[in-house]
Amino acid sequence: MKLTIISGRSGSGKSTVLRILEDLGYYCIDNLPASLLPSLADRLAAKTLDIANAAVSIDARNVPSDLRQVPEIIKQLGSGPLSTDIVFLDANSQTLLRRFSESRRKHPLSDKEIGLREAIGRESELLEPLSLLANMTIDTSKMPLHQLRDITVSYTHLRAHETSLHLV
């Protein structure tokens, strides 16, 4: 049983990686409230769910107080029977600005008072503790979709043998 946590800044490819993992047979949950992670992990470890591998995304859409608890939650999960790893996706700020402009989607931290550039900066600060815990970091700034897919598939196969990967 493996639990993979996908995190990263908005626009970096988290949803794409979740879809790839789903295609590989993972049970995937997008935007899981971080406070529910221990309950999910307990159920997965107890095998009360008929799931071999699960992946969840935890990102800036979470309640900030829950997000601050993630490092401690991850530490607790590491002492249990469940194999847990974190994949952190990112892209440079210019690329994220371009992607949001092209898609015309609203950044989850932007509003009438907070512009896109400031929201991207705040998100970096908010997610830094998670990025420091990552087993694998992927910079998608110049990465085509097929390469992200290949890396994700390879990572799922190599996970048992590697402890830390950083790909640029």
Backbone as a ProteinNet text record, in pm:
[ID]
protein_1_A
[PRIMARY]
MKLTIISGRSGSGKSTVLRILEDLGYYCIDNLPASLLPSLADRLAAKTLDIANAAVSIDARNVPSDLRQVPEIIKQLGSGPLSTDIVFLDANSQTLLRRFSESRRKHPLSDKEIGLREAIGRESELLEPLSLLANMTIDTSKMPLHQLRDITVSYTHLRAHETSLHLV
[TERTIARY]
84.4	0	87.6	53.8	130.3	35.1	70.9	-1.4	94.3	56.9	137.5	65.3	136.2	81.7	138.5	50.6	89.6	64.4	166.4	150.8	227.6	212.5	282.8	198.8	262.3	192.6	87	-17.8	-126.1	-71.6	-111.5	-66.6	58.3	109.6	234.4	213	89.5	63.3	13.1	-31.2	-77.6	-196	-292.4	-410	-371	-276.7	-228.6	-164.6	-80.8	-15.9	-120.9	-221.4	-327.7	-400	-427.7	-493.9	-405.2	-274.5	-180.7	-180.4	-173.9	-175.4	-306.7	-415.8	-544.4	-542.8	-485.3	-472.1	-386	-294.9	-207.5	-271.5	-396.5	-468.1	-473.4	-423.1	-429.8	-571.2	-611.2	-733.1	-692.3	-750.7	-703.9	-810.8	-764.4	-850.3	-785.3	-856	-804.7	-851.1	-757.5	-786.5	-841.1	-775.5	-813.4	-782.4	-878.5	-844.9	-733.6	-627.9	-511.5	-548.7	-647.8	-688.8	-748.7	-789	-844	-737.8	-616.3	-508.9	-482.5	-475.4	-453.7	-564.7	-689	-800.6	-790.6	-759.2	-742.4	-627.2	-515.3	-399.1	-432	-505	-544.3	-628.7	-723.5	-810.2	-731.6	-637.1	-555.4	-466.1	-403.2	-313.4	-389.4	-511.4	-592	-654.6	-637.7	-690.9	-842.5	-909.1	-1054.8	-1111.1	-1023.4	-1060.8	-991.3	-1057.8	-998.2	-919.2	-809.9	-729.3	-583	-514.5	-372.3	-284.5	-313	-234.8	-329.8	-297.8	-380.2	-291.9	-349.2	-279.5	-377.6	-327	-409.2	-332.8	-405.9	-340.6	-374.1	-271.6	-286.1	-211.7	-282.9	-221.4	-281.8	-261.4	-300.4	-451	-530.1	-674.9	-719	-630	-659.4	-678.1	-743.1	-755.4	-613.7	-569.3	-431.2	-389.9	-479	-442.2	-418.9	-495.4	-472.8	-339.6	-310.1	-186	-63.6	-71.6	40.4	66.4	-34.5	-21	41	51.2	95.7	232.9	334.5	463.4	452.8	375.8	358.8	279.6	178.4	99.1	188.6	272.1	362.8	460	509.4	600.5	531.2	406.7	331.2	307	276.2	252.8	379.2	494.6	621.7	654.5	595.6	622.6	523.9	429.1	328.9	361.8	272.5	296.8	277.1	217.7	186.3	306.1	338.7	445.2	390	452.3	404	516.5	485.9	583.9	514	595.7	543.9	611.1	528.6	577.6	536.2	634.6	607.8	634.1	533.2	545.6	555.7	636.5	652.1	690.1	683.8	728.9	770.7	853.6	895.6	775.3	785.1	671.6	626.6	719.6	682.1	597.7	635.9	559.3	419.8	410.1	279.1	191.1	251.2	175.4	121.4	206.4	164.5	53.5	69.8	-31.1	-166.3	-167.9	-294.5	-354.3	-271.2	-321	-381.2	-314.3	-362.7	-491.4	-500.7	-619	-735.2	-703	-801.9	-869.6	-800.9	-852.4	-805.8	-885	-852.4	-758.1	-654.8	-565.1	-640.8	-625.9	-704.2	-677	-564.1	-534.7	-556.3	-595.5	-616.4	-761.9	-779.7	-912.6	-905	-1001.6	-1003.4	-883.8	-835.5	-722.5	-586.7	-585.7	-459.5	-451.8	-354.8	-336.5	-267.4	-260.1	-203.4	-57.5	23.6	165.9	184.4	109.1	119.2	67	-41	-97	4.1	75.2	177.3	288.9	328.5	431.2	385.2	261.6	207.2	198	161.1	148.2	282.9	389.3	524	555.4	526.9	552.6	467.3	341.9	248.4	287.7	340.3	371.9	517.4	600	741.4	764	693	716.3	692.1	591.5	564.1	673	720	823.4	951.6	980.7	1101.3	1092	971.9	951	943.1	943	919.2	1027.2	981.5	1071.1	1114.9	1029.4	1056.4	1003.1	1085.6	1045.9	1058	953.6	953.7	929.4	1020.9	1004.1	943.2	818.6	746.7	753.4	839.6	845.1	857	943.5	967.5	936.6	852.4	828.3	700.9	713.3	592.3	515.9	388.5	301.1	351.8	398.2	443	563.8	648.3	763.9	718.1	619.8	565.6	502.9	434.9	376.7	485.8	589.7	698.8	766.1	788.9	852.2	762.7	633.2	539.4	534.9	526.1	522.9	653.1	766.4	895.6	907.2	860.5	868.4	789.6	671.5	591.5	664.1	742.9	817.9	945.6	1007.4	1134	1116.7	997.8	974.2	1029.6	1019.4	1065.2	1216.9	1288.4	1434.6	1500.8	1426.4	1483.5	1425.5	1505.5	1455.1	1434	1506.5	1490.6	1532.2	1446.2	1474	1437.6	1518.3	1486	1512.9	1405.5	1416	1387.4	1470	1451.8	1435.2
-118.5	0	122.9	215.1	338.5	457.2	564.2	690.9	794.9	854	958	1091.2	1189.2	1322.9	1410.3	1470.2	1559.5	1701.3	1785.1	1924.6	2011.6	2141.1	2235.1	2358.5	2452.2	2577.4	2556.7	2634.7	2629.5	2657.1	2574.8	2590.2	2510.8	2434.5	2360.9	2220.4	2169.7	2038.2	1933.3	1973.5	1876.9	1794.6	1859	1786.8	1688.9	1728.6	1640.8	1515.7	1533.6	1418.8	1329.4	1387.3	1305.7	1223.6	1281.6	1207.3	1093.9	1119.1	1014.9	900.9	934.3	831.3	753.2	822.7	754.4	654	692.9	602.5	480.6	497.3	387.8	301.4	329.9	247.4	302	421.6	483.4	534.7	529.9	595.6	738.6	837.9	976.5	1068.3	1157.6	1257.2	1393.8	1483.5	1618.2	1708.6	1789.2	1889.6	1828.9	1725	1666.3	1765.8	1793.4	1877.4	1808.3	1881.1	1822.6	1757.7	1809.9	1753	1612.9	1575.2	1441.4	1339.7	1385.3	1295.5	1182	1208.6	1096.9	991.3	1034.5	939.1	852.6	914.7	839	739.7	786.4	699.8	582	606.4	498.2	393.9	439	345.3	268.3	334.9	266.4	162.6	199.7	108.7	-10.7	11.2	-95.7	-183.1	-140.9	-213.8	-230.6	-128.5	-130.4	-84.4	-31.6	8.1	-86.8	-123.6	-213.1	-130.3	-69.7	20.5	-18.8	-40.7	-76.9	46.9	150.5	274.2	392.8	495.4	616.7	738.3	841.1	969.1	1080.3	1180.2	1295.4	1423.1	1526.4	1656	1740.2	1805.4	1899.5	2024.5	2134.2	2255.8	2379.1	2493.7	2621.9	2640.9	2553	2563.1	2517.1	2451.6	2403.5	2520	2491.6	2589.6	2615.6	2742.5	2771.4	2704.6	2699.5	2635.9	2486.3	2421.8	2280.3	2261.7	2351.7	2342.6	2352.6	2435.4	2449.1	2319.6	2234.9	2108.8	1997	2017.1	1910.2	1853.7	1934.4	1872.8	1775.6	1810.4	1720.1	1595.6	1614	1499.8	1404.6	1459.1	1377	1301.6	1368.7	1304	1185.2	1204.1	1096.8	981	1013.7	908.7	827.7	894.4	827.2	721.6	731.7	632.5	516.2	522.3	416	313.6	220.5	111.4	149	264.4	305.6	373.1	331.1	396.4	527.2	636.9	768.8	846.8	910.5	999.4	1123.7	1227.2	1356.6	1392.6	1428.4	1479.6	1626.4	1713.9	1857.7	1909.4	1971.3	2028.8	2179.4	2236.8	2381.2	2426.9	2553.5	2617.5	2758.3	2819.5	2955.2	3049.7	3160.3	3252.9	3306.6	3334.5	3385.1	3283	3156.6	3050.9	3040.5	3048.5	3040.6	3159.2	3278.4	3396.5	3374.4	3322.9	3297.5	3193.2	3084.8	2978.4	3029.4	3110.2	3163.5	3263	3342	3436.7	3363.2	3257.4	3180	3105.6	3050.3	2970.5	3057.6	3180.7	3275	3222	3132.7	3080.8	3171.4	3174.4	3254.1	3173.3	3237.9	3173.9	3159.7	3045.4	3026.3	3126.8	3195.5	3293.8	3438.4	3458.1	3594.8	3636.9	3765.9	3823.5	3969.7	4049.6	4190.5	4267.6	4228.5	4298.8	4237.3	4109.3	4038.2	3998.5	4056.8	4027	3893.2	3852.8	3723.4	3709.3	3809	3802	3785.6	3862.3	3852.5	3717.7	3667	3537.3	3425.4	3431.4	3330.4	3336	3455.3	3470.1	3418.1	3449.9	3402	3249.4	3194.7	3048.9	2981.1	3040.7	2985.4	2978.2	3084.4	3088.6	2986	2976.2	2885.9	2739.2	2705.5	2566	2527.8	2622.8	2592.2	2474.6	2466.2	2350.1	2215.9	2211.7	2088.7	2061.4	2166.2	2146.9	2093	2131.8	2084.9	1937.5	1884.5	1744.8	1650.8	1706.8	1627.2	1522.5	1403.7	1298.3	1325.3	1396	1426.5	1566	1647.7	1781.8	1787.4	1836.6	1846.3	1991.4	2047.5	2181.1	2164.6	2207.9	2190	2313.3	2408.5	2534.6	2514.6	2426.1	2404.4	2260.8	2195.4	2053.5	2028.4	1956.5	1918.3	1808.7	1797.5	1704.4	1560.4	1517.1	1377.6	1349.6	1449.9	1431.2	1420.6	1501.2	1492.4	1355	1305.2	1170.2	1064.9	1072.3	975.1	977.3	1096.8	1110.5	1050.9	1078.4	1026.8	874.2	817.7	671.8	611.3	669.5	619	628	738.5	756.2	648.2	615.1	513	378.9	352.3	227.1	231.1	347.6	360.1	388.9	426.5	472.6	377.9	252.1	156.7	159.7	214.3	209.4	344.9	451.8	586.1	655	737.5	813.8	959.8	1014.1	1155.6	1183.5	1248.6	1286.1	1432.9	1505.4	1643	1657.5	1681.9	1690	1831.7	1879.9	2013.6	2002
0	0	0	-90.7	-99.9	-108.4	-37.5	-44.9	-100.2	-211.7	-273.8	-257.3	-203.6	-185.4	-296.2	-373.5	-482	-433.9	-444.7	-406.1	-504.1	-488.3	-574.2	-599.4	-665.9	-693.4	-802.3	-794.1	-891.8	-1031.1	-1125.6	-1262.8	-1296.5	-1198.9	-1220.8	-1275.7	-1273.8	-1330.5	-1232.9	-1115.3	-1015.7	-1066.7	-1126.5	-1176.7	-1287	-1368.5	-1475	-1415.1	-1314.3	-1249.7	-1183.7	-1120	-1060	-1166.2	-1281.5	-1389	-1439.6	-1450.2	-1493.6	-1392	-1263.9	-1159.9	-1161.2	-1185.7	-1194.9	-1310.1	-1422.1	-1536.7	-1502.6	-1406.4	-1363.6	-1254.7	-1221.9	-1125.6	-983.9	-961.1	-829.3	-802.8	-676.7	-632.4	-600.2	-667.7	-656	-596.3	-509.6	-447.1	-467.7	-533.6	-556.4	-442.8	-390.8	-289.2	-159.8	-112.6	15.6	127	215.3	330	410.5	438.6	505.2	638.5	706.3	835.1	820.4	698.8	675.3	635.3	612.8	570.2	670.2	801.8	895.6	890.1	877.4	869.9	745.5	633.2	509.8	524	577.6	595.1	686.8	793.2	883.9	811.7	733.4	660.4	555.2	489	389.5	456.2	566.7	637.7	696.1	742.7	799.3	691	568	451.7	458.7	513.7	515.7	381.5	297.5	162.2	65.8	-38.3	-137.3	-239.3	-190.3	-272.7	-256.4	-368.1	-362	-345.7	-423.1	-419.1	-425.2	-349.4	-347.7	-365.4	-425.9	-442.1	-406.6	-336.1	-298.9	-332.2	-368.8	-384	-262.6	-211.6	-100.6	-141.2	-149.2	-200.5	-134.9	-196.1	-136.5	-124.1	-183.2	-167.5	-29.6	44.6	179.6	275.1	386.6	495	547.4	554.7	596.8	727.9	826.1	953.6	934.5	845.8	814.9	744.1	653.2	575.7	665.6	767.9	861.4	939.3	950.5	1023.7	938.5	808	718.2	755.4	785.9	821.5	939.4	1041.1	1155.7	1115.4	1032.6	984.7	905.8	818.9	738	828.8	930.5	1025.6	1092.8	1134.2	1197.7	1100.7	976.2	876.3	851.2	859	834.8	937.1	1055.4	1159.2	1155.1	1062.6	1052.5	945.7	924.3	830	682.6	658.1	521.7	455.9	335.4	258.8	201.9	239.7	198.5	132.6	20.1	-40.4	-92.9	-116.3	-161.4	-292.2	-390	-517.3	-523.4	-541.3	-544.2	-684.8	-744.5	-877.5	-866.9	-953.1	-953.1	-1093.5	-1114.4	-1237.5	-1198.5	-1281.5	-1245.7	-1253.6	-1183.3	-1171.5	-1306.1	-1396	-1529.6	-1604.5	-1595	-1661.5	-1601.1	-1468.4	-1403.8	-1442.5	-1448.4	-1493.5	-1634.4	-1722.6	-1861.4	-1866.5	-1792.1	-1793.7	-1744.6	-1639.1	-1590	-1689	-1753.8	-1853.3	-1971.7	-2015.3	-2130.4	-2098.7	-1979.7	-1944.5	-1896.8	-1857.4	-1803.3	-1676.7	-1608	-1481.4	-1368.7	-1262.3	-1145.2	-1056.3	-1007.3	-911.4	-780	-709	-586.8	-475.2	-479	-374	-419.3	-543.9	-591.5	-568	-550.8	-536.8	-578.4	-538.5	-579.3	-524.6	-406.7	-345.3	-378.5	-409.8	-434	-580.8	-650.5	-791.6	-812.4	-937.4	-973.2	-929.7	-955.8	-920.3	-768.7	-690.8	-545.3	-496.4	-557.7	-518.3	-541.5	-652.2	-682.2	-578.3	-538.5	-435.1	-300.2	-262.9	-135.1	-133.9	-247.6	-256	-233.6	-286	-263.9	-115	-43.3	100.7	175.1	136.6	202.3	184.4	67.6	35.2	61.4	103.2	124.7	219.8	332.7	419.9	350.2	264.4	189.4	86.3	20.8	-81.4	-19.6	104.5	172	211.6	221.3	258.2	137.8	17.5	-103.5	-128.1	-169.3	-214.9	-358.5	-431.4	-571.3	-601.5	-665.5	-708	-859.8	-924.7	-1070.1	-1110	-1186.1	-1242.4	-1381	-1396.5	-1522.8	-1613.1	-1580	-1654.3	-1804.7	-1846.4	-1990.1	-2030.8	-1954.4	-1974	-2054.4	-2165.1	-2238.9	-2163.1	-2192	-2122	-2129.2	-2244.9	-2256.7	-2167.2	-2145.9	-2057.7	-1911.6	-1872.2	-1736.6	-1715.7	-1816.2	-1806.9	-1790.9	-1872.2	-1864.2	-1727.2	-1674.3	-1542.8	-1434.3	-1441.9	-1342.7	-1346.3	-1465.6	-1479.2	-1427.6	-1465.4	-1419.3	-1268	-1211.2	-1066.3	-992.9	-1043.9	-976.2	-977.1	-1081.6	-1089.1	-1004.8	-994.8	-922.6	-773	-731.6	-594.6	-487.9	-512.4	-411.1	-393.3	-492.6	-489.2	-464.6	-476.9	-462.7	-340.2	-275.7	-160.2	-191.5	-287.7	-317.8	-461.7	-535.4	-673.3	-693	-764.3	-801.4	-949.1	-1025.5	-1170.8	-1216.8	-1306.4	-1360.4	-1509.5
[MASK]
++++++++++++++++++++++++++++++++++++++++++++++++++++++++++++++++++++++++++++++++++++++++++++++++++++++++++++++++++++++++++++++++++++++++++++++++++++++++++++++++++++++++

